[in-house]
Amino acid sequence: MTTTRGRVRLEPTAKRVRVYLGGLPVADTSSALFVWEAPYYPTYYFPLKDVAPGALKESGPGPHSPSRGDATLYTVTSGGREATGLVYADSPIEEIREYIRFDWDSMDSWFEEDEEVFFHARDPYTRIDILPSSRHIRVEVDGQTVAESRNGRILFETGLPARYYLPKTDVRFDLLEATDTVTHCPYKGSAEYWSVNGREDLAWSYRTPLPESQKIAGLVAFYNEKLDIYVDGELETRPKTKFS
């Protein structure tokens, strides 16, 4: 059951969730909470009783959250390594008082059941469908066609506009320039980027996507929000999203 406390949304998960540090499990639980601290994806909160004995040491006051209250900072020690965690023992949100939130990037690895999860917790309400399409897709930047294909794949992701992934052979790479930008997605993997006609990071591709997104491996997509895409000759309205 999902509940909302102020601006924070909470939901228990039946999945077994584990987090490792220094090659050892720091926490192993079937009673984790999903906590939406931000609107785009949740964070795992672990019951303190399911943390490895001796792994936690209180290390001082932590940050204040307008919704969750004052945190206590903990040092997490395991396998000769250290990380950090936060406990909101006096939170106005009663459900999280006996839980700890680990800093994602300071831990070694995270698992839902026996599958590793990358970059951040996966939202249980986000779904990805990747479908082949013979629709005529044409991408235009500043009046110039930079990609055109009838052999694309359309990626439908909850809460985002449809993304058109096109074969590299149908993209004008003479108009693209690789950048150093890399982004990470727990559903798709790590993406590389290109500037188009001098406009930074308009196109991206996943060379080695995660298993659930293998159908887009090596294909190129463009930000609908920042350029013009024609589908079967019709200009699409530019969507308004966090990427606009």
C-alpha positions in Angstrom: 0.0 0.0 0.0 1.3 3.4 -1.0 1.1 6.2 1.5 2.0 9.9 1.3 3.3 12.0 4.2 3.6 15.6 3.3 5.6 15.7 0.1 7.1 12.2 0.7 5.6 9.0 -0.8 6.3 5.6 0.8 5.6 2.1 -0.2 6.8 -1.3 1.1 8.3 -3.8 -1.3 8.2 -7.6 -1.1 11.5 -7.9 -3.0 14.5 -9.1 -1.2 16.9 -6.1 -1.3 20.6 -6.3 -0.4 23.5 -3.8 -0.4 27.2 -4.7 -0.3 30.3 -2.9 0.9 33.8 -4.2 0.9 32.6 -7.4 -0.7 30.2 -8.2 2.2 26.4 -7.7 2.7 25.8 -4.7 4.9 22.0 -5.1 4.8 19.7 -7.9 3.6 16.0 -7.5 4.0 12.6 -8.4 2.6 11.0 -5.4 4.4 12.6 -2.5 2.6 10.7 0.7 1.9 10.5 2.6 -1.3 10.7 6.3 -0.4 10.2 8.9 -3.1 12.3 11.8 -1.8 12.2 13.3 -5.3 9.4 12.8 -7.8 11.3 10.8 -10.4 12.4 7.7 -8.6 12.4 6.2 -5.1 15.2 5.5 -2.6 15.6 2.3 -0.6 15.2 2.5 3.2 16.4 -0.6 5.2 15.1 -1.7 8.6 17.9 -1.1 11.1 17.3 -4.6 12.4 18.3 -6.0 9.1 21.7 -4.3 9.0 24.8 -6.4 9.7 25.8 -6.3 13.4 28.5 -3.8 14.2 28.4 -2.2 10.7 27.0 1.1 11.9 28.5 3.8 14.1 26.8 7.1 14.9 29.0 10.0 13.6 27.1 13.2 14.3 24.2 15.3 13.1 23.1 14.9 9.5 21.2 17.2 7.1 17.8 18.6 7.8 14.9 17.7 5.5 11.8 19.9 5.4 9.7 16.7 5.1 11.7 14.0 6.9 13.1 16.1 9.7 16.6 16.0 11.2 18.9 13.1 10.3 21.6 11.5 12.3 24.7 10.6 10.2 26.2 7.1 10.5 29.5 5.7 9.3 29.0 2.3 7.7 32.0 0.0 7.9 32.4 -3.4 6.1 35.3 -5.3 4.6 37.8 -2.6 5.4 35.7 0.1 3.6 33.6 3.0 4.9 30.4 4.6 3.6 27.6 6.7 5.0 24.0 6.4 6.0 21.2 8.5 7.4 18.7 7.7 10.1 15.6 9.9 10.8 14.9 8.6 14.3 12.7 11.6 15.2 11.1 12.1 11.8 7.5 13.4 11.6 7.1 10.4 9.2 6.7 7.6 11.7 7.2 4.8 9.2 10.9 5.7 8.5 12.1 6.2 12.1 13.6 2.7 12.4 15.1 2.6 9.0 18.4 3.7 7.4 19.1 5.3 4.1 22.5 4.4 2.6 24.3 6.7 0.3 24.0 5.0 -3.1 27.3 5.9 -4.6 29.4 5.1 -1.6 28.2 1.5 -1.5 29.7 -1.3 -3.8 26.6 -2.9 -5.2 22.8 -3.2 -4.8 20.6 -6.2 -5.6 16.8 -6.8 -5.9 16.6 -10.5 -5.4 19.6 -11.8 -7.3 19.7 -9.1 -10.0 22.0 -6.2 -9.6 20.5 -2.7 -9.8 22.5 0.2 -11.1 22.6 4.0 -10.6 19.5 4.3 -8.4 16.5 2.3 -7.2 14.0 1.2 -10.0 10.6 2.7 -9.8 8.0 -0.1 -9.5 5.6 2.1 -11.6 8.0 2.7 -14.5 7.6 0.3 -17.5 9.6 0.2 -20.7 8.3 -1.2 -24.0 10.5 -1.3 -27.1 8.7 -1.9 -30.3 10.0 -2.2 -33.9 8.4 0.3 -36.2 8.2 0.9 -40.0 6.9 4.5 -39.4 8.9 7.1 -41.3 10.9 9.0 -38.8 12.8 12.2 -39.8 14.8 14.3 -37.4 15.5 17.9 -38.2 17.8 20.4 -36.5 17.7 24.0 -37.5 16.0 23.1 -40.8 18.5 20.4 -41.7 17.7 16.7 -41.8 20.1 14.8 -39.5 18.4 11.4 -39.5 15.8 9.6 -41.5 14.6 6.0 -41.2 11.8 3.4 -41.6 13.7 0.8 -39.5 13.6 2.4 -36.1 12.5 1.2 -32.7 10.2 3.2 -30.4 10.9 3.1 -26.7 7.8 3.8 -24.5 8.8 4.7 -20.9 6.3 5.6 -18.2 6.1 9.4 -17.7 8.3 10.3 -20.7 7.5 10.9 -24.4 8.1 8.2 -26.9 11.8 8.0 -28.0 12.7 7.1 -31.5 15.8 5.0 -31.8 17.3 4.8 -35.3 20.1 2.8 -36.9 23.4 4.6 -37.1 23.4 4.0 -40.9 20.4 6.3 -41.1 22.0 9.1 -39.1 24.1 11.9 -40.6 27.2 11.4 -38.4 29.0 14.1 -40.4 26.7 16.5 -38.5 27.3 15.0 -35.1 30.2 15.5 -32.7 30.9 13.2 -29.7 30.9 14.8 -26.3 32.2 13.7 -22.9 28.7 13.4 -21.4 27.6 10.1 -19.9 24.3 9.5 -18.2 23.0 6.5 -16.3 19.6 4.8 -16.2 18.7 1.7 -14.1 16.5 0.4 -16.9 18.7 1.1 -19.9 22.4 1.5 -18.8 25.0 4.1 -19.6 24.5 6.4 -22.6 27.1 8.3 -24.7 26.2 11.6 -26.3 26.7 13.7 -29.4 26.2 17.4 -30.2 24.3 18.2 -33.4 25.1 21.2 -35.5 27.0 22.7 -32.5 24.0 22.2 -30.1 25.2 20.2 -27.2 24.0 16.7 -26.3 21.0 16.4 -28.5 21.6 12.7 -29.4 22.5 9.6 -27.4 23.0 5.9 -27.7 23.5 2.9 -25.4 26.3 0.7 -26.7 25.7 -2.1 -24.2 22.3 -1.6 -22.6 21.0 -3.6 -19.7 19.2 -6.9 -20.5 15.7 -5.4 -20.5 16.7 -2.8 -23.1 18.8 -4.9 -25.5 16.6 -4.0 -28.4 18.1 -0.4 -28.5 21.7 -1.5 -28.5 23.8 0.8 -30.8 20.7 2.8 -32.0 20.6 6.6 -31.8 17.9 8.7 -30.2 17.3 12.5 -30.2 15.7 14.8 -27.7 12.1 15.4 -28.9 12.1 18.4 -26.6 14.9 20.2 -28.3 14.5 19.6 -32.1 11.9 18.7 -34.7 10.8 15.2 -35.3 8.5 14.3 -38.2 6.5 11.0 -38.0 5.0 9.9 -41.3 5.4 13.4 -42.5 3.7 15.1 -39.5 5.6 17.4 -37.3 5.3 16.3 -33.7 4.7 18.9 -31.0 7.8 19.3 -28.7 6.9 17.8 -25.4 7.5 19.6 -22.1 9.6 17.4 -19.7 12.4 17.7 -17.2 14.8 17.5 -20.2 13.2 20.5 -22.0 
